[in-house]
């Protein structure tokens, strides 16, 4: 298997730089499929991010009153359902009733008429197309241009957690120090390059791209959640899994992984898209974004490989238990389904998709999940799905026990980026306050979170120059 993965890596190579003119000549549109290698720059990714902030605001304006406090999760889901390719920063605009079906259903369930729901989707489609086209010519072709300079700043957020802020122009993004060092090691291994400026540019690009993919909201990331590390350990020990087919540079557990965004991820060792990955044999973990179109495409891709391979082949697929979904039914009823295991709601956990920027990592799942093993005959003999293995997996999936001594302040993620150059910071635990850092780095307290008394009104006011009330985080 190691030889197969080595061949795949050699075939993929490292993403080569091509100019914007070359890319558009080959594709006709920056987001259209192309035989040319994808490329990107920090200024281009910063432009995507700023445009997505505007689209996020448009979605909030159109739907928040109907969809409630978790509108940002529905925004992220809508973005994935609208994309023609997984790596597109922006979904295609215009009317598309088929792709908007789920959002229409949600809006109607929230009280909108069918006409109102369709009008909202049409409005959002136009806004998305406008944002997409505003970025077509963004980004200097030369990655070393002044416009692509990336600035780095380290700071502490309390509880021993350190973060790194990377900025290009006015766009500032944050990453936990441990994830930043992980990216550094992956970059050095994949590129054999020790150039610090090159690493900072690559790190900013991948941070900005995934923030854009998630809609830029600081609480988003559900579509990029991963299984807990202990589950990966079980899969490696029991099923010899060494490669993830749906990961990112932030959440990849194994050295070998596939991911959605070749333009940003190749510099960190990605093998490319899972749908271009064609192993002859081996055992693989698949935890795709929870979107029906992607899950259905995965089912077809896996079945085609299983039908044509004689060598042992196995896929451990983790998806929501959507029993009414055709995509779920295709997996569960597949002739290659060796085992279908149900993990009940709240009895298992996932690692947050924005783990690289958050303090809290594991989150108990609010819905049931299916773990489906797809195997050919040789795979069943090589890696039998035994009761002992399933028990070990259930135990590894179990959510962590709550720490009653943990300060409740942490769960509101005050250290998350807000998208337009502003970000919040957390003071040490005993202070129990939020602080706001503006673009020049000055900090001020803007609210308290005392368990014994309400914050005084005069301290909750937004002062001139910006700031956020603590209640901003309580939806």
Buried (B, 14 or more C-beta within 10 A) or exposed (E): BEEBBEEBBEEBEEBEEBEBEBBBEBBEEBBEEBEBBBBBBBBBBBBBBBBBBBBBBBBBEBBBEBBEEEBBBBBBBBBBBBBEBBBBBBBBBEEBEEBBEBBBEBBBEBEBEEEBBBBBBBBBBBBBBBBBBBBEEBBBBEBEEEBBBBEBEEBEBBEEBEBBBBBBBEBBBBBBBEBBEBBBEBBBEBBEEEEEEBBBBBBBBBBBBBBBBBBBBBBBBBBBBBBBEBBBBBBBEBBBBBBBBBBBBBBBBBBBBBBBBBBBBBBBBBBBBBBEBEBBBBBBBBBBBBBBBBBBBBBEBBBEBBEEBEBBBBBBBBBBBBEEBEBBBBBBEBEBBBBBBEBEEEBBBBBBBBBBBBBEBBBBBEEBBBBBBBBBEBBBEBBBBEEEBBEBBBEBBBBEEEEEEEBEBBEBBBBBBBBBBBBBBBBEEEBBBBBBBBBEEEEEBBBBBEEEEEBEEEEBEEEEEBBBBBEBBEE
